[in-house]
Amino acid sequence: MQLNPAYPTIQHRRAAEAIGVFFSSLPESEAVLLVNSCARGKASKDSCLDINVLVRPEVLAAKGDDLNSAWEAFYSSEDVFKELIVVGRFSEVHLDIVDGVFVPPPREWTGGPDSFEVAVGNMLAYSVPLWQRSDYYEQLKAKWLPYYDEKMRKERLAMARHFCINNLEHIPLYVARGLYFQSFDRLYNAHREFLQALFISRRTYPIAYDKWIREQIEAILGLPELYRQLTHLFEISHFESDALARKAQEVRRLLDEYAPVED
């Protein structure tokens, strides 16, 4: 995906520049990365400014609290950030100090997809470096892009399918008991787990499972016909009916068609 980074306002740009100057003065910093909407040129004046500051793992372990305290003091003292806050409804800085170590988090049966692929994608595939001290950022990209190793990919595809199917198979049982809101919750989680499986099967990192769906399905994966099918999943004319069970069948069909079992 070709990135076209852009700031929606001059205040967003000035804030990003101030952050780059500040962290470049700290010897612990390896890189300052623009991530999320601004990195992809999709932000509005109401969007937050998302920044990742990359440090090495041993530095984060030893000095993470000190770096966060230094950042908080800088953020509260500089007018450039106060000017950003008044530009839009949610125009503030979201900054994370990260070490580039990616480990799949524990899963819960009813928690929806985990954040592993989203985290790797947004930090490495869909980020723009504003400043770099070393090649640490490039080392991480070489390790994780274009995608992680095939053994792990097949394991995670099987895992995503397993959790998705588990949610889908609960839906008709809950519908039969009149538990329609729980059925809807399971359907929504299964939909997001389907997206996780879809991206894993295509060896492509996602942006998110709950927004920018059209951009991801059509522009990144090149599947406009699938997007048209996804838009109908949550069109339910009568909530307290077997409609949710029928929607579950649709998701299962899409899962087997677009993210099938692999040997």
C-alpha positions in Angstrom: 0.0 0.0 0.0 1.4 3.4 -1.0 1.2 5.8 1.9 0.3 9.4 1.4 1.0 11.0 4.8 -0.8 14.3 5.4 -1.6 16.6 8.4 -5.2 17.9 8.4 -4.2 21.2 10.0 -1.0 23.2 10.5 -1.5 22.6 14.3 -1.2 18.8 13.7 2.0 19.4 11.7 3.6 21.7 14.3 2.8 19.3 17.1 4.4 16.4 15.2 7.5 18.5 14.5 7.8 19.5 18.2 7.6 15.8 19.2 10.3 14.9 16.7 12.6 17.6 18.0 12.0 16.7 21.7 12.6 12.9 21.3 15.6 13.4 19.0 17.3 15.2 21.9 16.9 12.2 24.2 19.6 9.6 23.7 17.2 6.7 24.4 15.1 7.3 21.3 15.7 5.4 18.1 12.9 6.7 15.9 9.7 8.9 16.0 7.0 7.4 13.8 3.8 8.9 12.5 1.1 6.2 12.6 -2.7 5.7 11.9 -4.8 8.3 10.1 -2.2 11.0 9.6 0.3 8.5 8.3 -2.2 7.3 5.6 -3.5 10.8 4.8 -6.9 10.1 6.2 -7.1 12.3 9.2 -9.6 15.2 9.7 -9.2 18.3 12.0 -11.1 16.3 14.6 -8.5 13.5 14.5 -5.9 12.8 17.2 -2.2 12.9 16.3 -0.9 9.3 16.7 2.8 8.9 17.4 5.0 6.0 18.3 8.4 6.6 19.8 10.6 3.6 19.2 13.3 2.6 21.8 15.2 -0.7 22.2 13.7 -3.3 24.6 16.3 -3.0 27.3 15.8 0.8 27.3 12.1 0.5 27.7 12.5 -1.9 30.5 15.0 0.3 32.3 13.8 3.8 31.5 10.3 3.6 30.2 8.8 5.3 33.2 11.3 8.1 33.0 10.7 8.7 29.3 6.9 8.8 29.9 7.3 11.3 32.7 9.6 13.5 30.5 7.0 13.4 27.7 4.1 14.2 30.0 6.0 17.2 31.4 6.9 18.4 27.9 3.3 17.9 26.6 1.8 19.9 29.5 4.2 22.8 29.1 4.2 23.5 25.4 1.7 25.8 23.7 1.9 23.9 20.5 -0.1 21.1 22.1 -2.6 23.5 23.6 -3.2 24.9 20.2 -3.8 21.4 18.7 -6.4 20.6 21.3 -8.7 23.5 20.3 -8.6 22.7 16.6 -11.0 19.8 16.6 -13.3 17.7 18.8 -10.6 15.0 19.6 -7.5 16.7 18.2 -5.0 15.7 20.9 -1.8 13.7 20.9 -1.8 10.0 21.4 1.8 9.0 22.0 3.2 5.5 22.9 6.7 4.7 23.7 7.3 1.2 22.2 10.1 -1.3 21.8 9.1 -3.1 18.6 8.7 -6.5 20.3 5.6 -8.2 19.0 4.1 -11.1 20.9 0.6 -12.5 20.4 -1.5 -11.7 23.5 -3.7 -14.2 25.3 -7.1 -14.8 23.7 -10.5 -14.9 25.3 -13.4 -16.9 23.9 -15.7 -13.9 24.0 -13.2 -11.1 23.5 -13.0 -10.8 19.7 -9.8 -10.9 17.7 -6.5 -10.1 19.4 -4.4 -7.1 18.3 -1.3 -8.8 17.1 -1.5 -8.2 13.3 -3.0 -4.8 13.8 -0.1 -3.8 16.1 2.5 -5.0 13.6 0.8 -3.4 10.6 0.2 0.0 12.1 3.7 0.3 13.5 5.7 -1.0 10.5 3.6 -1.4 7.4 1.5 1.8 7.7 3.9 4.1 9.5 6.0 7.1 8.4 9.3 7.8 10.2 9.6 11.5 11.2 13.1 11.0 12.6 15.5 8.2 13.0 18.7 7.9 15.0 19.7 4.4 13.9 18.5 1.5 11.6 16.5 -0.2 14.3 13.2 0.7 12.6 14.5 -0.7 9.4 15.7 -3.9 11.2 12.1 -4.4 12.5 10.6 -3.9 9.0 13.1 -6.4 7.5 12.0 -9.0 10.2 8.2 -8.5 10.0 7.5 -7.3 6.4 6.1 -8.2 4.1 4.7 -10.8 6.6 5.7 -13.0 9.4 6.9 -16.6 8.8 4.7 -19.2 7.2 4.5 -21.6 10.2 3.2 -18.9 12.5 0.8 -17.7 9.8 -0.8 -21.1 9.4 -1.1 -21.5 13.2 -2.7 -18.1 13.6 -5.1 -18.7 10.7 -6.3 -21.9 12.3 -6.6 -20.1 15.6 -8.6 -17.2 14.1 -11.0 -19.6 12.3 -11.4 -21.6 15.5 -12.5 -18.6 17.6 -14.7 -17.3 14.8 -16.5 -20.7 14.4 -16.9 -21.0 18.1 -18.8 -17.6 18.2 -20.9 -18.6 15.2 -21.9 -21.9 16.6 -23.2 -20.3 19.8 -25.5 -17.9 18.0 -28.4 -20.3 17.1 -28.3 -21.8 20.6 -28.7 -18.3 22.1 -31.4 -17.3 19.6 -33.4 -20.3 20.6 -33.2 -19.1 24.3 -34.2 -15.6 23.4 -30.7 -14.2 24.1 -30.7 -11.8 21.2 -28.2 -9.2 22.5 -25.7 -11.9 23.3 -26.3 -13.4 19.9 -25.6 -10.0 18.3 -22.4 -9.7 20.4 -21.2 -13.1 19.2 -22.0 -12.1 15.6 -20.1 -8.9 15.8 -17.0 -10.7 17.3 -17.3 -13.4 14.7 -17.3 -10.7 12.0 -14.1 -9.2 13.3 -12.5 -12.6 13.7 -13.5 -13.3 10.1 -11.6 -10.2 9.1 -8.6 -11.3 11.1 -8.6 -14.7 9.3 -9.1 -13.0 6.0 -6.1 -10.8 6.3 -3.9 -13.7 7.7 -5.0 -15.8 4.7 -4.0 -13.0 2.3 -0.6 -12.4 4.1 -1.5 -8.8 4.6 -1.5 -6.7 7.8 -4.8 -5.0 8.7 -5.3 -1.4 9.9 -8.2 -2.3 12.2 -11.2 -4.6 12.5 -13.8 -2.0 13.4 -13.1 0.9 11.1 -11.7 1.7 7.7 -13.3 -1.5 6.5 -14.1 -0.4 3.0 -10.6 1.0 2.5 -9.1 -2.3 3.7 -11.3 -4.7 1.8 -11.4 -2.8 -1.5 -8.2 -0.8 -1.7 -5.8 -3.1 0.2 -7.2 -6.5 -0.5 -8.8 -5.7 -3.8 -12.1 -7.5 -2.9 -15.0 -5.1 -3.7 -17.4 -7.9 -4.1 -16.7 -9.1 -0.5 -17.3 -5.6 0.8 -20.7 -5.5 -0.7 -21.5 -8.7 1.2 -20.2 -7.4 4.5 -22.4 -4.4 4.5 -25.5 -6.6 4.7 -24.4 -8.5 7.7 -25.9 -6.1 10.2 -29.0 -5.1 8.3 -31.6 -6.9 10.6 -35.2 -6.0 10.1 -36.5 -7.8 13.1 -34.1 -8.2 16.0 -36.0 -10.8 18.1 -36.1 -13.5 15.4 -33.9 -16.1 13.8 -32.3 -13.4 11.6 -29.1 -13.4 13.7 -28.8 -17.2 13.2 -29.1 -16.7 9.5 -26.4 -14.0 9.6 -24.2 -16.4 11.4 -24.6 -18.8 8.5 -23.5 -16.0 6.1 -20.4 -15.3 8.1 -19.5 -19.0 8.1 -19.9 -19.2 4.3 -17.6 -16.2 3.9 -15.1 -17.7 6.2 -14.9 -20.9 4.3 -14.8 -19.1 0.9 -12.3 -16.3 1.7 -10.2 -17.8 4.5 -10.5 -21.6 4.2 -8.6 -24.3 6.1 -5.0 -24.7 4.9 -3.0 -27.8 5.1 
